[in-house]
């Protein structure tokens, strides 16, 4: 199993969610995140005092998938989250050792 | 009794009262989220305390018969407002004494509350309240006597109003220069906020600031037009001048920002409005409407430039009480010396209208006298309070936010996703409960 984590622009969440549903992904976890990459933040000026705001609001999306689906899901996320502009985010894949469904106690791929 | 005047003065007093909660919003939105309640409580605390002191001895110190040289009213003459409930008005006219007592009470309250902007995020609430009570008694009540207490029949008033005869219609000296100077001195003695000039200290809620500025502007019509103490032509001129000077100051501030920083900001518009209101306060009955536009523009531009001074000079006047109220108050008070026109109700002539340097000189003396008196007395009071109970909160309380240590409250629940606060917010909820000992609930 793989855990796919995506940091995306908040306004692209609906598009990504729709793309994943179309792919057949059954569930996902979404959290509000903030951070910056190469684009850095922006500056704001209050009564003449300039502040650099580094952290940009992002959405962190996590999906657990079967090994066979991993590449396809990553592709779906990248395609639906892209605007072509700086700050679109990143997607990465990690291997998951084990997984349990809390309600039934099922392990591994059965718990997906 | 002049019922029109009485109705207008009571209405104006109510308008001016609303300025203090408005100021609480204006200041509250400008601080960081962790100290918004303390910021607003300093205004409400000043409101409560000064309201009581005014009735007990404040009115008497400001408007009792002069005890010597126009410096102070007799504190015992009207102690507890004794003798003022009787109706002394005649059929021909007059304003009940209590209407004037109420109108002047809310001036005393807002002046003290204004100072709190200089000490945001770091002052003990107990120290603020002690300071506020002593400062009102030792500084504001006497200065109000100097500026607002006019001699009449056998009554002898204050020296700036009568002997110097400077023009301060609604309190450029007694209210704004006074509070601005006190803010500067108190901020210096209190010291800078942790991280001042290094960490970003962004306003946490600009819509609150805009709302507060709107309420201040609305209430200020009572402040200025109400100072005519009648429903008459002077009040009407003051009203229009208050409107137009403020509009011009908003434009002056945001145009300055546009050229200096690239963008006209909402904080700039709100600040410009207050700067314009401050500047027109002493001048609203002495200027033509066009003169008011000029004064407002100058105030907007100069105050927008002045708020940057604290970074260069290194004092932490957190919400720019100096840059807006002291500088705006000076622009208005001294501006009268240049822009006063004999056609206006005050009937005085400034330098630009053929009056020479006479009026200008008197305006400068009034401004300087209030600045010097306030600076010295504020320093003495602040050092006494510091020695008695200490001025500042502990360092870790300042980092956690004064709302927690001073009021045991939080302004906002930051659990951002729903579900009863047990999703993203669970950590916040748990730690917040953990900081309170359980004994507090059972006691």
Contacts between the chains, C-beta under 8 A, distances in Angstrom:
chain1	res1	chain2	res2	distance
A	31	B	417	7.8
A	31	B	424	6.5
A	32	B	416	6.0
A	32	B	417	7.5
A	32	B	424	7.0
A	44	B	202	6.8
A	45	B	257	7.6
A	45	B	261	4.4
A	45	B	262	7.4
A	45	B	263	6.7
A	45	B	265	6.7
A	46	B	202	6.2
A	46	B	203	6.1
A	46	B	265	7.1
A	46	B	267	5.6
A	47	B	267	6.1
A	47	B	268	7.0
A	47	B	271	6.4
A	47	B	304	7.8
A	47	B	307	4.6
A	47	B	308	7.7
A	47	B	320	6.4
A	47	B	323	7.8
A	48	B	257	7.4
A	48	B	260	6.6
A	48	B	261	6.3
A	48	B	304	7.2
A	48	B	307	6.0
A	48	B	308	4.5
A	49	B	308	7.3
A	49	B	311	6.6
A	50	B	261	7.5
A	51	B	200	4.0
A	51	B	202	5.9
A	52	B	200	7.4
A	53	B	200	7.2
A	53	B	202	7.9
